[in-house]
Amino acid sequence: MDHPSVIRPAVHASYHRDKMGKTTLFQSSRLLVGLNAFEPGQEHALHAHAGMDKVYQVIEGEGVFLLEGRELPMHAGDLLVAPEGVPHGVRNTGTERLLVLAILAPGPR
Amino acid sequence: MDHPSVIRPAVHASYHRDKMGKTTLFQSSRLLVGLNAFEPGQEHALHAHAGMDKVYQVIEGEGVFLLEGRELPMHAGDLLVAPEGVPHGVRNTGTERLLVLAILAPGPR
């Protein structure tokens, strides 16, 4: 993908029957911009990134952000920041597909 | 603002009559997550960040991304990545307010 160019994220979504689909839109040493695509019932289990901050933004669909001991309902447009070391995840609890923009800084090696 | 928590970006937008309004949603050494808010006709002129990648995502409204020698129409949901050193900007060419999520990595000092 050439940058800078105007990206409509949903066009690049990749869904899989077995598990969450992942797409990389941009990657550098500073930043990873990707998509996490969830069929109904799929999840990305609670996990944490040492030394990396994570931003989620809900592109379409509904579900919950998974945090330690909590689940927070999410809707299209919602944003969540998981600072480095803070466990986080996503579960599609809806009946439609769920697409989430996932940004990590710095980019994983 | 406490993190992680669910953020509805538009709630935090700050518009100004004189110039683009800015809001910081999260800041660390790794990452800045902010909002740029444009009244009709306002712009953030072409500029570049040495050593920092920028991500824009349009929350609401319409306008153009400014690039060197080009203007690219933008609509709600569109995303653009300006890798480090690449000049970029935003102009609200619409009749409504324009709100853009602006992410920089690493965070400015």
Backbone of each chain as ProteinMPNN parsed JSONL, in Angstrom:
{"seq_chain_A": "MDHPSVIRPAVHASYHRDKMGKTTLFQSSRLLVGLNAFEPGQEHALHAHAGMDKVYQVIEGEGVFLLEGRELPMHAGDLLVAPEGVPHGVRNTGTERLLVLAILAPGPR", "coords_chain_A": {"N_chain_A": [[0.846, -1.199, 0.0], [0.614, 2.172, -0.908], [1.771, 5.143, 0.692], [1.497, 8.627, 1.446], [-2.009, 7.942, 1.153], [-5.559, 7.964, 0.579], [-7.393, 5.921, 2.644], [-9.951, 3.583, 2.882], [-10.889, 1.896, 5.529], [-12.557, -0.449, 5.793], [-12.561, -1.689, 3.334], [-10.272, -3.166, 3.27], [-10.504, -5.16, 5.079], [-10.085, -8.435, 6.421], [-11.673, -11.322, 6.891], [-11.908, -14.364, 8.762], [-12.987, -17.743, 9.009], [-12.131, -19.345, 11.117], [-10.706, -17.85, 13.039], [-9.889, -14.584, 14.421], [-9.293, -12.191, 11.875], [-6.435, -10.553, 10.462], [-5.052, -7.528, 9.217], [-2.453, -5.607, 7.842], [-2.031, -2.19, 7.547], [-0.137, -0.213, 7.583], [3.304, -0.157, 8.403], [6.062, 0.585, 10.42], [9.179, 1.221, 12.15], [8.274, 2.823, 14.123], [5.533, 2.615, 14.348], [2.583, 0.645, 14.027], [-0.16, 0.137, 11.985], [-3.144, -1.414, 11.85], [-5.797, -3.801, 11.071], [-8.255, -5.54, 12.905], [-10.375, -8.174, 12.488], [-13.471, -9.535, 13.207], [-15.577, -12.275, 13.162], [-18.983, -12.947, 14.241], [-18.913, -13.888, 17.637], [-16.176, -14.409, 17.688], [-12.944, -13.711, 19.241], [-10.21, -11.692, 20.465], [-8.099, -12.674, 22.734], [-7.457, -11.606, 26.123], [-4.471, -9.816, 26.445], [-1.147, -8.405, 26.662], [1.177, -5.758, 25.85], [4.517, -5.343, 26.22], [6.149, -2.321, 26.663], [4.844, -1.105, 24.523], [2.313, 1.062, 23.373], [-1.201, 0.797, 22.817], [-3.817, 1.524, 20.561], [-7.241, 1.233, 20.056], [-9.823, 1.489, 17.649], [-13.227, 1.42, 16.903], [-14.447, 0.393, 13.895], [-16.681, -0.756, 12.54], [-19.625, -2.478, 13.63], [-20.323, -4.256, 16.731], [-19.373, -4.956, 20.126], [-17.339, -6.062, 22.865], [-14.765, -4.478, 24.733], [-12.17, -6.213, 26.226], [-10.914, -6.154, 29.439], [-8.819, -6.366, 32.369], [-10.702, -8.201, 34.493], [-12.959, -6.849, 33.695], [-15.508, -5.993, 31.29], [-16.109, -3.894, 28.631], [-18.693, -2.398, 26.899], [-18.639, -1.743, 23.39], [-19.061, 0.385, 20.564], [-19.527, 1.409, 17.119], [-17.148, 3.838, 16.221], [-16.15, 4.255, 18.754], [-13.292, 4.585, 20.899], [-10.339, 3.288, 22.404], [-7.585, 3.385, 24.586], [-4.911, 1.39, 25.418], [-2.451, 1.61, 27.54], [1.079, 0.8, 27.611], [1.763, -2.493, 28.752], [-0.737, -2.874, 29.909], [-3.3, -5.162, 30.203], [-5.486, -6.183, 27.541], [-8.194, -6.78, 25.231], [-10.516, -8.023, 22.729], [-13.892, -8.833, 22.032], [-16.31, -10.088, 19.851], [-19.501, -9.663, 20.45], [-21.774, -9.309, 19.118], [-24.231, -9.748, 16.435], [-23.397, -9.221, 13.948], [-20.547, -8.701, 11.731], [-17.498, -7.514, 13.208], [-15.292, -4.854, 13.074], [-12.17, -3.573, 13.835], [-9.914, -0.955, 14.204], [-6.501, -1.158, 14.86], [-3.811, 0.111, 16.504], [-0.392, 0.238, 17.128], [2.326, 1.435, 19.032], [5.728, 1.694, 19.895], [6.262, 0.165, 16.585], [5.928, -3.404, 16.382], [8.741, -5.667, 16.426]], "CA_chain_A": [[0.0, 0.0, 0.0], [1.388, 3.423, -0.943], [1.396, 6.178, 1.654], [0.123, 8.808, 1.925], [-3.167, 7.856, 0.262], [-6.788, 7.877, 1.372], [-7.721, 4.513, 2.893], [-11.236, 3.248, 3.525], [-10.433, 0.68, 6.213], [-13.389, -1.648, 5.627], [-12.211, -2.312, 2.058], [-9.092, -4.005, 3.479], [-10.761, -6.139, 6.142], [-9.934, -9.841, 6.066], [-12.352, -12.151, 7.899], [-11.638, -15.797, 8.667], [-13.989, -18.54, 9.718], [-11.545, -20.006, 12.284], [-10.185, -16.941, 14.078], [-9.766, -13.18, 14.044], [-8.463, -11.856, 10.723], [-5.558, -9.396, 10.664], [-4.529, -6.842, 8.042], [-1.54, -4.499, 8.14], [-2.198, -1.056, 6.627], [1.131, 0.526, 7.581], [4.217, -0.604, 9.454], [7.419, 1.137, 10.5], [9.735, 0.975, 13.483], [7.578, 3.718, 15.063], [4.076, 2.53, 14.317], [1.859, -0.362, 13.24], [-1.58, 0.435, 11.807], [-3.727, -2.634, 11.318], [-7.216, -4.083, 11.276], [-8.646, -6.809, 13.486], [-11.709, -8.462, 11.939], [-14.071, -10.588, 14.036], [-16.911, -12.819, 12.92], [-19.719, -13.054, 15.501], [-18.411, -14.88, 18.585], [-14.705, -14.47, 17.746], [-12.329, -12.762, 20.162], [-8.767, -11.627, 20.669], [-8.088, -12.845, 24.187], [-6.7, -10.664, 26.946], [-3.015, -9.891, 26.275], [-0.515, -7.103, 26.934], [2.387, -5.489, 25.072], [5.553, -4.647, 26.992], [6.81, -1.214, 25.969], [4.072, -0.61, 23.373], [0.952, 1.546, 23.613], [-2.16, 0.307, 21.819], [-5.073, 2.256, 20.364], [-8.301, 0.569, 19.297], [-11.005, 2.27, 17.291], [-14.228, 0.534, 16.303], [-14.844, 0.852, 12.558], [-18.082, -1.154, 12.369], [-20.041, -3.6, 14.446], [-20.454, -4.061, 18.178], [-18.763, -5.994, 20.938], [-16.829, -5.57, 24.15], [-13.341, -4.45, 25.056], [-11.825, -7.04, 27.383], [-9.874, -5.627, 30.323], [-8.681, -7.269, 33.521], [-11.858, -8.22, 35.383], [-14.044, -5.985, 33.203], [-15.832, -5.972, 29.863], [-16.717, -2.591, 28.349], [-19.381, -2.406, 25.606], [-18.102, -0.859, 22.357], [-19.899, 0.65, 19.4], [-18.785, 2.07, 16.042], [-16.631, 5.161, 16.559], [-15.516, 4.274, 20.075], [-11.831, 4.496, 20.933], [-9.778, 2.896, 23.699], [-6.123, 3.343, 24.641], [-4.32, 0.495, 26.417], [-1.028, 1.943, 27.689], [1.982, -0.365, 27.635], [1.659, -3.379, 29.906], [-2.118, -3.025, 30.386], [-3.978, -6.221, 29.45], [-6.648, -5.749, 26.766], [-8.629, -7.699, 24.194], [-11.769, -7.663, 22.049], [-14.794, -9.945, 21.698], [-17.508, -9.745, 19.096], [-20.696, -10.2, 21.114], [-22.921, -8.948, 18.284], [-24.683, -10.703, 15.424], [-22.773, -8.789, 12.697], [-19.099, -8.636, 11.788], [-16.907, -6.421, 13.989], [-14.001, -4.454, 12.527], [-11.515, -2.667, 14.777], [-8.593, -0.424, 13.865], [-5.57, -1.438, 15.968], [-2.567, 0.86, 16.289], [0.621, -0.055, 18.14], [3.511, 2.272, 18.963], [6.336, 1.571, 18.568], [5.887, -1.025, 15.821], [6.586, -4.644, 16.849], [9.89, -6.037, 15.571]], "C_chain_A": [[0.883, 1.252, 0.0], [0.861, 4.403, 0.096], [2.109, 7.463, 1.262], [-0.905, 8.609, 0.814], [-4.399, 7.683, 1.146], [-7.223, 6.418, 1.44], [-9.124, 4.428, 3.483], [-11.015, 1.902, 4.205], [-11.239, -0.567, 5.871], [-13.056, -2.402, 4.336], [-11.107, -3.359, 2.248], [-9.299, -5.084, 4.537], [-10.639, -7.56, 5.611], [-10.536, -10.686, 7.193], [-12.032, -13.629, 7.664], [-12.638, -16.571, 9.516], [-13.464, -19.028, 11.064], [-11.181, -19.057, 13.42], [-10.155, -15.52, 13.544], [-8.861, -13.005, 12.825], [-7.655, -10.592, 10.977], [-5.087, -8.84, 9.323], [-3.578, -5.751, 8.519], [-1.724, -3.411, 7.084], [-0.907, -0.257, 6.495], [1.998, -0.038, 8.683], [5.564, 0.074, 9.318], [7.969, 0.775, 11.872], [8.965, 1.758, 14.551], [6.142, 3.312, 15.322], [3.604, 1.325, 13.512], [0.399, 0.05, 13.192], [-2.211, -0.779, 11.15], [-5.211, -2.726, 11.592], [-7.36, -5.444, 11.932], [-10.108, -7.053, 13.129], [-12.289, -9.697, 12.626], [-15.425, -11.003, 13.483], [-17.647, -12.873, 14.272], [-19.158, -14.171, 16.37], [-16.895, -14.945, 18.678], [-14.165, -13.429, 18.729], [-10.819, -12.757, 20.0], [-8.603, -11.584, 22.178], [-7.197, -11.804, 24.868], [-5.19, -10.893, 26.786], [-2.444, -8.511, 26.545], [0.752, -6.992, 26.099], [3.384, -4.735, 25.953], [6.152, -3.533, 26.139], [6.088, -0.689, 24.747], [2.698, -0.134, 23.829], [0.056, 1.096, 22.473], [-3.357, 1.238, 21.767], [-6.012, 1.369, 19.561], [-9.321, 1.62, 18.875], [-11.961, 1.373, 16.52], [-14.69, 1.133, 14.981], [-16.309, 0.5, 12.302], [-18.373, -2.373, 13.219], [-20.072, -3.233, 15.924], [-19.793, -5.211, 18.909], [-18.372, -5.442, 22.288], [-15.3, -5.501, 24.094], [-13.145, -5.311, 26.291], [-10.713, -6.345, 28.153], [-9.79, -6.57, 31.514], [-9.902, -7.154, 34.422], [-13.033, -7.377, 34.932], [-14.28, -6.245, 31.722], [-16.589, -4.678, 29.602], [-17.382, -2.628, 26.974], [-18.773, -1.371, 24.653], [-19.07, -0.776, 21.186], [-19.057, 1.371, 18.356], [-18.394, 3.487, 16.459], [-15.914, 5.22, 17.883], [-14.022, 4.006, 19.966], [-11.41, 4.063, 22.326], [-8.258, 2.866, 23.587], [-5.724, 2.385, 25.758], [-2.838, 0.847, 26.517], [-0.197, 0.673, 27.882], [1.813, -1.177, 28.92], [0.249, -3.63, 30.4], [-2.832, -4.097, 29.555], [-5.265, -5.724, 28.789], [-6.976, -6.824, 25.737], [-9.96, -7.234, 23.649], [-12.587, -8.932, 21.857], [-16.0, -9.423, 20.927], [-18.702, -10.425, 19.738], [-21.952, -9.917, 20.296], [-23.284, -10.049, 17.308], [-24.121, -10.352, 14.046], [-21.261, -8.875, 12.849], [-18.649, -7.39, 12.56], [-15.524, -6.129, 13.417], [-13.405, -3.359, 13.406], [-10.152, -2.248, 14.215], [-7.689, -0.626, 15.08], [-4.23, -0.799, 15.652], [-1.625, 0.583, 17.453], [1.822, 0.88, 17.944], [4.425, 1.961, 20.147], [5.869, 0.303, 17.846], [6.607, -2.25, 16.366], [7.731, -5.018, 15.899], [9.683, -7.394, 14.945]], "O_chain_A": [[1.795, 1.37, 0.819], [-0.343, 4.48, 0.344], [3.24, 7.398, 0.782], [-0.704, 9.047, -0.318], [-4.292, 7.304, 2.312], [-7.398, 5.764, 0.412], [-9.445, 5.11, 4.456], [-10.959, 0.872, 3.532], [-10.661, -1.637, 5.679], [-13.25, -3.615, 4.258], [-11.016, -4.319, 1.483], [-8.376, -5.834, 4.853], [-11.043, -7.848, 4.485], [-9.992, -10.758, 8.294], [-11.902, -14.081, 6.527], [-13.07, -16.124, 10.579], [-14.215, -19.124, 12.034], [-11.32, -19.391, 14.597], [-10.371, -15.287, 12.355], [-7.788, -13.603, 12.755], [-8.134, -9.665, 11.631], [-4.765, -9.596, 8.407], [-3.868, -5.05, 9.489], [-1.592, -3.665, 5.887], [-0.616, 0.304, 5.439], [1.51, -0.363, 9.766], [6.137, 0.129, 8.23], [7.302, 0.104, 12.66], [8.995, 1.408, 15.731], [5.585, 3.615, 16.377], [4.152, 1.02, 12.453], [-0.217, 0.287, 14.231], [-1.859, -1.136, 10.026], [-5.804, -1.867, 12.244], [-6.671, -6.394, 11.561], [-10.974, -6.233, 13.433], [-11.677, -10.765, 12.626], [-16.324, -10.172, 13.35], [-17.01, -12.847, 15.325], [-18.951, -15.284, 15.888], [-16.368, -15.483, 19.652], [-14.809, -12.42, 19.015], [-10.231, -13.698, 19.466], [-8.925, -10.585, 22.822], [-6.31, -11.214, 24.251], [-4.696, -12.006, 26.965], [-3.198, -7.543, 26.646], [1.33, -7.999, 25.692], [3.113, -3.612, 26.379], [6.609, -3.777, 25.022], [6.659, 0.101, 23.995], [2.004, -0.828, 24.572], [0.481, 1.02, 21.321], [-3.852, 1.687, 22.801], [-5.638, 0.824, 18.523], [-9.644, 2.528, 19.641], [-11.558, 0.659, 15.602], [-15.248, 2.23, 14.942], [-17.091, 1.358, 11.893], [-17.493, -3.189, 13.493], [-19.878, -2.08, 16.311], [-19.669, -6.311, 18.372], [-18.974, -4.495, 22.796], [-14.642, -6.348, 23.491], [-13.86, -5.164, 27.282], [-9.684, -5.989, 27.578], [-10.611, -7.478, 31.646], [-10.113, -6.115, 35.048], [-13.996, -7.199, 35.678], [-13.378, -6.661, 30.995], [-17.587, -4.391, 30.262], [-16.702, -2.867, 25.976], [-18.437, -0.26, 25.064], [-19.788, -1.724, 20.868], [-17.986, 1.888, 18.674], [-19.215, 4.237, 16.986], [-15.14, 6.147, 18.121], [-13.557, 3.302, 19.069], [-12.047, 4.426, 23.314], [-7.713, 2.373, 22.599], [-6.144, 2.545, 26.903], [-2.048, 0.43, 25.671], [-0.712, -0.377, 28.265], [1.733, -0.628, 30.019], [0.044, -4.513, 31.233], [-2.956, -3.955, 28.338], [-6.03, -4.958, 29.377], [-6.141, -7.669, 25.416], [-10.477, -6.189, 24.045], [-12.034, -9.989, 21.553], [-16.623, -8.435, 21.316], [-18.891, -11.632, 19.584], [-23.062, -10.241, 20.72], [-22.721, -11.143, 17.345], [-24.335, -11.089, 13.084], [-20.75, -9.092, 13.948], [-19.324, -6.361, 12.562], [-14.691, -7.025, 13.288], [-14.052, -2.349, 13.686], [-9.349, -3.087, 13.807], [-8.074, -0.299, 16.203], [-3.593, -1.13, 14.652], [-2.013, 0.681, 18.617], [2.274, 1.087, 16.818], [3.966, 1.961, 21.289], [5.168, -0.527, 18.425], [7.766, -2.157, 16.769], [7.681, -4.713, 14.708], [10.54, -7.868, 14.2]]}, "seq_chain_B": "MDHPSVIRPAVHASYHRDKMGKTTLFQSSRLLVGLNAFEPGQEHALHAHAGMDKVYQVIEGEGVFLLEGRELPMHAGDLLVAPEGVPHGVRNTGTERLLVLAILAPGPR", "coords_chain_B": {"N_chain_B": [[-7.638, 12.29, 31.717], [-8.583, 8.978, 32.257], [-7.01, 5.881, 31.449], [-7.129, 2.4, 30.59], [-10.19, 3.416, 28.996], [-13.5, 3.684, 27.605], [-13.773, 5.832, 24.928], [-15.629, 8.337, 23.448], [-14.866, 10.049, 20.73], [-15.946, 12.528, 19.67], [-17.139, 13.816, 21.792], [-15.121, 15.091, 23.095], [-14.187, 17.067, 21.477], [-12.851, 20.271, 20.644], [-13.707, 23.262, 19.48], [-12.666, 26.265, 17.844], [-13.181, 29.717, 17.132], [-11.219, 31.179, 15.851], [-9.12, 29.549, 14.928], [-7.968, 26.196, 14.106], [-9.005, 23.791, 16.522], [-7.476, 21.966, 19.201], [-7.206, 18.869, 20.906], [-5.9, 16.774, 23.41], [-5.986, 13.347, 23.814], [-4.519, 11.209, 24.731], [-1.194, 10.845, 25.831], [2.141, 9.826, 25.569], [5.641, 8.9, 25.746], [5.785, 7.33, 23.559], [3.603, 7.771, 21.93], [1.103, 9.982, 20.692], [-2.254, 10.757, 20.978], [-4.716, 12.562, 19.553], [-7.177, 15.169, 18.866], [-8.131, 17.073, 16.056], [-9.938, 19.897, 15.343], [-12.045, 21.489, 13.131], [-13.615, 24.394, 12.116], [-15.872, 25.311, 9.41], [-13.947, 26.17, 6.582], [-11.567, 26.463, 7.996], [-8.075, 25.464, 8.379], [-5.277, 23.185, 8.734], [-2.205, 23.945, 7.953], [0.047, 22.735, 5.399], [2.579, 20.683, 6.646], [5.399, 18.996, 8.17], [6.711, 16.183, 10.046], [9.676, 15.477, 11.499], [11.043, 12.324, 11.914], [8.694, 11.277, 12.993], [5.778, 9.367, 12.58], [2.539, 9.943, 11.206], [-0.932, 9.483, 11.723], [-4.07, 10.061, 10.352], [-7.531, 10.092, 11.002], [-10.804, 10.451, 9.849], [-13.347, 11.643, 11.77], [-15.853, 13.026, 11.788], [-17.631, 14.977, 9.34], [-16.427, 16.727, 6.364], [-13.764, 17.26, 3.998], [-10.5, 18.124, 2.797], [-7.474, 16.278, 2.536], [-4.337, 17.75, 2.677], [-1.591, 17.503, 0.618], [1.756, 17.48, -0.744], [1.436, 19.413, -3.498], [-1.017, 18.263, -4.053], [-4.498, 17.682, -3.371], [-6.591, 15.709, -1.496], [-9.818, 14.489, -1.441], [-11.693, 13.915, 1.543], [-13.711, 11.877, 3.682], [-16.015, 10.991, 6.324], [-14.677, 8.395, 8.287], [-12.536, 7.849, 6.641], [-9.022, 7.207, 6.357], [-5.619, 8.214, 6.659], [-2.143, 7.84, 6.27], [0.725, 9.582, 7.032], [3.915, 9.119, 6.513], [7.005, 9.631, 8.355], [8.454, 12.826, 7.817], [6.997, 13.365, 5.53], [5.162, 15.869, 3.988], [2.005, 17.136, 5.092], [-1.454, 18.007, 5.651], [-4.643, 19.503, 6.576], [-7.787, 20.611, 5.382], [-10.892, 22.12, 6.002], [-13.293, 21.94, 3.791], [-15.955, 21.828, 3.715], [-19.405, 22.514, 4.716], [-20.052, 21.988, 7.233], [-18.884, 21.281, 10.603], [-15.627, 19.785, 10.952], [-14.053, 16.968, 12.154], [-11.12, 15.405, 13.132], [-9.23, 12.6, 13.953], [-5.984, 12.519, 15.204], [-2.944, 10.986, 15.202], [0.257, 10.547, 16.467], [3.469, 9.085, 16.267], [6.77, 8.54, 17.329], [5.601, 10.081, 20.454], [5.524, 13.678, 20.542], [8.122, 15.69, 22.064]], "CA_chain_B": [[-8.442, 11.175, 31.229], [-8.056, 7.687, 32.672], [-6.898, 4.854, 30.413], [-8.057, 2.346, 29.455], [-11.626, 3.612, 29.151], [-14.104, 3.865, 26.282], [-13.803, 7.252, 24.586], [-16.337, 8.776, 22.233], [-14.018, 11.21, 20.422], [-16.638, 13.798, 19.408], [-17.465, 14.441, 23.08], [-13.953, 15.824, 23.566], [-13.759, 18.044, 20.465], [-12.803, 21.666, 21.067], [-13.691, 24.119, 18.286], [-12.367, 27.675, 18.103], [-13.583, 30.585, 16.029], [-10.051, 31.773, 15.189], [-8.212, 28.579, 14.305], [-8.188, 24.8, 14.452], [-8.933, 23.426, 17.933], [-6.729, 20.734, 19.47], [-7.444, 18.174, 22.173], [-5.065, 15.592, 23.616], [-6.702, 12.254, 24.474], [-3.51, 10.367, 25.38], [0.171, 11.181, 25.442], [3.277, 9.169, 26.214], [6.84, 9.051, 24.916], [5.625, 6.49, 22.364], [2.36, 7.966, 21.185], [0.155, 11.063, 20.995], [-3.571, 10.586, 20.371], [-5.387, 13.843, 19.72], [-8.24, 15.568, 17.947], [-8.049, 18.353, 15.381], [-11.328, 20.3, 15.11], [-12.035, 22.561, 12.133], [-14.832, 25.046, 11.637], [-15.814, 25.446, 7.954], [-12.936, 27.096, 6.076], [-10.291, 26.395, 8.735], [-7.139, 24.449, 7.904], [-3.959, 23.0, 9.323], [-1.406, 24.075, 6.731], [1.034, 21.705, 5.076], [3.723, 20.641, 7.563], [5.967, 17.65, 8.257], [7.296, 15.829, 11.344], [10.904, 14.679, 11.37], [11.142, 11.179, 12.817], [7.397, 10.871, 13.558], [4.716, 8.99, 11.653], [1.232, 10.523, 11.568], [-2.154, 8.862, 11.203], [-5.31, 10.83, 10.44], [-8.788, 9.42, 10.687], [-11.899, 11.433, 9.85], [-14.429, 11.255, 12.691], [-17.097, 13.532, 11.192], [-17.451, 16.109, 8.445], [-15.782, 16.502, 5.075], [-12.733, 18.235, 3.667], [-9.427, 17.554, 1.97], [-6.106, 16.123, 3.019], [-3.363, 18.513, 1.907], [-0.282, 16.872, 0.413], [2.557, 18.337, -1.64], [0.931, 19.499, -4.863], [-2.264, 17.514, -4.222], [-5.524, 17.732, -2.331], [-7.366, 14.465, -1.601], [-11.078, 14.578, -0.701], [-11.848, 13.011, 2.701], [-15.053, 11.731, 4.223], [-16.016, 10.295, 7.621], [-14.177, 7.028, 8.247], [-11.292, 7.74, 5.863], [-7.759, 7.186, 7.105], [-4.42, 8.534, 5.867], [-0.881, 7.766, 7.004], [1.825, 10.39, 6.511], [5.156, 8.655, 7.146], [7.881, 10.709, 8.846], [9.049, 13.691, 6.808], [6.09, 13.624, 4.403], [4.28, 17.004, 4.288], [0.576, 16.818, 5.135], [-2.297, 18.982, 6.327], [-6.085, 19.267, 6.477], [-8.635, 21.802, 5.229], [-12.334, 21.892, 6.004], [-13.908, 22.553, 2.612], [-17.391, 21.575, 3.81], [-20.243, 23.532, 5.356], [-20.23, 21.537, 8.614], [-17.632, 21.074, 11.329], [-14.8, 18.63, 10.566], [-13.282, 16.464, 13.295], [-10.14, 14.427, 12.662], [-8.334, 11.967, 14.93], [-4.598, 12.696, 14.76], [-2.078, 10.137, 16.017], [1.676, 10.724, 16.161], [4.374, 8.154, 16.951], [6.601, 8.63, 18.784], [4.992, 11.315, 20.945], [6.413, 14.843, 20.532], [8.685, 15.984, 23.391]], "C_chain_B": [[-7.802, 9.851, 31.659], [-8.036, 6.711, 31.494], [-6.617, 3.527, 31.096], [-9.493, 2.649, 29.859], [-12.189, 3.861, 27.763], [-14.317, 5.356, 26.041], [-14.67, 7.441, 23.347], [-15.674, 10.073, 21.804], [-14.78, 12.537, 20.318], [-16.978, 14.549, 20.698], [-16.343, 15.379, 23.528], [-13.47, 16.89, 22.581], [-13.827, 19.463, 21.023], [-12.65, 22.531, 19.818], [-13.412, 25.556, 18.708], [-12.706, 28.503, 16.881], [-12.387, 31.008, 15.185], [-9.225, 30.763, 14.392], [-8.596, 27.168, 14.745], [-8.075, 24.568, 15.964], [-8.228, 22.099, 18.122], [-7.081, 20.172, 20.841], [-6.482, 16.992, 22.252], [-5.867, 14.547, 24.387], [-5.751, 11.351, 25.244], [-2.146, 10.827, 24.926], [1.178, 10.394, 26.267], [4.5, 9.443, 25.344], [6.688, 8.321, 23.585], [4.568, 6.989, 21.404], [1.633, 9.221, 21.654], [-1.141, 10.763, 20.26], [-4.352, 11.867, 20.625], [-6.485, 14.053, 18.712], [-7.907, 16.921, 17.351], [-9.464, 18.721, 14.925], [-11.346, 21.564, 14.256], [-13.442, 23.101, 11.904], [-14.733, 25.128, 10.106], [-14.783, 26.504, 7.552], [-11.605, 27.034, 6.799], [-9.398, 25.291, 8.173], [-5.952, 24.312, 8.845], [-3.025, 22.911, 8.123], [-0.399, 22.935, 6.608], [2.239, 21.804, 6.015], [4.238, 19.205, 7.59], [6.577, 17.445, 9.641], [8.527, 14.969, 11.11], [10.864, 13.534, 12.378], [9.848, 10.742, 13.458], [6.431, 10.507, 12.436], [3.39, 9.544, 12.158], [0.118, 9.69, 10.955], [-3.294, 9.836, 11.404], [-6.474, 9.88, 10.24], [-9.926, 10.406, 10.858], [-13.035, 10.907, 10.715], [-15.771, 11.733, 12.152], [-16.8, 14.755, 10.357], [-16.724, 15.712, 7.174], [-14.732, 17.574, 4.833], [-11.731, 17.609, 2.739], [-8.182, 17.342, 2.823], [-5.206, 16.926, 2.094], [-2.072, 17.713, 1.844], [0.499, 17.783, -0.521], [1.986, 18.296, -3.049], [-0.371, 18.769, -5.128], [-3.223, 17.823, -3.082], [-6.422, 16.523, -2.537], [-8.647, 14.592, -0.79], [-11.161, 13.522, 0.396], [-13.29, 13.033, 3.189], [-14.957, 10.958, 5.536], [-15.581, 8.851, 7.439], [-12.873, 6.876, 7.499], [-10.076, 7.874, 6.76], [-6.62, 7.541, 6.15], [-3.207, 8.435, 6.775], [0.129, 8.664, 6.292], [3.097, 9.923, 7.205], [6.069, 9.844, 7.464], [8.482, 11.493, 7.681], [8.145, 14.034, 5.641], [5.141, 14.774, 4.757], [2.802, 16.618, 4.163], [-0.164, 17.932, 5.857], [-3.75, 18.648, 6.067], [-6.778, 20.604, 6.244], [-10.102, 21.383, 5.236], [-12.95, 22.66, 4.84], [-15.425, 22.395, 2.641], [-18.128, 22.726, 4.486], [-20.523, 23.169, 6.816], [-18.872, 21.467, 9.299], [-16.949, 19.783, 10.877], [-13.957, 18.225, 11.777], [-12.404, 15.301, 12.837], [-9.325, 13.918, 13.854], [-6.917, 12.065, 14.381], [-3.693, 11.952, 15.726], [-0.647, 10.305, 15.546], [2.495, 9.709, 16.948], [5.8, 8.365, 16.445], [5.921, 9.94, 19.185], [5.994, 12.465, 20.877], [6.921, 15.13, 21.947], [8.326, 17.381, 23.85]], "O_chain_B": [[-6.609, 9.637, 31.443], [-8.935, 6.719, 30.653], [-5.918, 3.516, 32.109], [-9.964, 2.211, 30.908], [-11.448, 4.208, 26.843], [-14.952, 6.047, 26.837], [-14.466, 6.784, 22.327], [-15.886, 11.106, 22.439], [-14.312, 13.557, 20.821], [-17.091, 15.775, 20.694], [-16.585, 16.344, 24.253], [-12.455, 17.543, 22.823], [-14.739, 19.808, 21.774], [-11.598, 22.534, 19.179], [-13.848, 26.01, 19.766], [-12.544, 28.059, 15.744], [-12.5, 31.18, 13.971], [-8.7, 31.078, 13.324], [-9.429, 26.976, 15.631], [-7.163, 25.084, 16.609], [-8.365, 21.199, 17.293], [-7.234, 20.915, 21.81], [-6.278, 16.29, 21.262], [-6.368, 14.821, 25.477], [-6.115, 10.792, 26.279], [-1.96, 11.164, 23.756], [1.08, 10.309, 27.491], [4.406, 10.133, 24.329], [7.365, 8.641, 22.608], [4.608, 6.684, 20.212], [1.553, 9.495, 22.852], [-1.13, 10.538, 19.05], [-4.62, 12.22, 21.774], [-6.704, 13.232, 17.821], [-7.451, 17.82, 18.059], [-10.11, 17.955, 14.21], [-10.743, 22.577, 14.611], [-14.351, 22.353, 11.543], [-13.636, 25.028, 9.557], [-14.755, 27.598, 8.115], [-10.6, 27.506, 6.267], [-9.874, 24.323, 7.579], [-5.663, 25.203, 9.644], [-3.046, 21.934, 7.374], [-0.051, 22.273, 7.586], [2.84, 22.868, 6.161], [3.576, 18.299, 7.084], [6.918, 18.41, 10.325], [8.427, 13.86, 10.585], [10.672, 13.766, 13.572], [9.868, 9.922, 14.376], [6.286, 11.248, 11.463], [3.142, 9.609, 13.362], [0.216, 9.247, 9.811], [-3.472, 10.377, 12.495], [-6.412, 8.974, 9.409], [-10.015, 11.106, 11.866], [-13.613, 9.859, 10.429], [-16.721, 10.954, 12.063], [-15.844, 15.484, 10.619], [-16.442, 14.538, 6.933], [-14.804, 18.665, 5.397], [-12.047, 16.687, 1.987], [-7.883, 18.133, 3.718], [-5.296, 16.804, 0.872], [-1.528, 17.3, 2.868], [-0.049, 18.758, -1.035], [2.045, 17.264, -3.718], [-0.8, 18.657, -6.277], [-2.81, 18.178, -1.978], [-6.959, 16.327, -3.627], [-8.585, 14.783, 0.424], [-10.75, 12.378, 0.202], [-13.984, 14.047, 3.121], [-13.931, 10.342, 5.824], [-16.06, 8.161, 6.539], [-12.164, 5.888, 7.688], [-10.103, 8.56, 7.782], [-6.665, 7.2, 4.967], [-3.24, 8.894, 7.917], [0.358, 8.519, 5.091], [3.341, 10.283, 8.356], [5.91, 10.927, 6.902], [8.953, 10.919, 6.699], [8.481, 14.904, 4.838], [4.389, 14.668, 5.726], [2.406, 15.882, 3.259], [0.442, 18.711, 6.593], [-4.064, 17.646, 5.424], [-6.403, 21.614, 6.84], [-10.498, 20.427, 4.569], [-13.107, 23.879, 4.9], [-16.107, 22.787, 1.693], [-17.546, 23.769, 4.785], [-21.15, 23.937, 7.546], [-17.834, 21.58, 8.647], [-17.604, 18.822, 10.475], [-13.239, 19.045, 12.349], [-12.885, 14.341, 12.235], [-8.804, 14.699, 14.65], [-6.675, 11.731, 13.221], [-3.67, 12.246, 16.921], [-0.372, 10.215, 14.349], [2.258, 9.492, 18.136], [6.017, 8.369, 15.233], [5.694, 10.808, 18.341], [7.183, 12.262, 21.123], [6.226, 14.844, 22.922], [8.718, 17.791, 24.943]]}, "name": "protein", "num_of_chains": 2, "seq": "MDHPSVIRPAVHASYHRDKMGKTTLFQSSRLLVGLNAFEPGQEHALHAHAGMDKVYQVIEGEGVFLLEGRELPMHAGDLLVAPEGVPHGVRNTGTERLLVLAILAPGPRMDHPSVIRPAVHASYHRDKMGKTTLFQSSRLLVGLNAFEPGQEHALHAHAGMDKVYQVIEGEGVFLLEGRELPMHAGDLLVAPEGVPHGVRNTGTERLLVLAILAPGPR"}
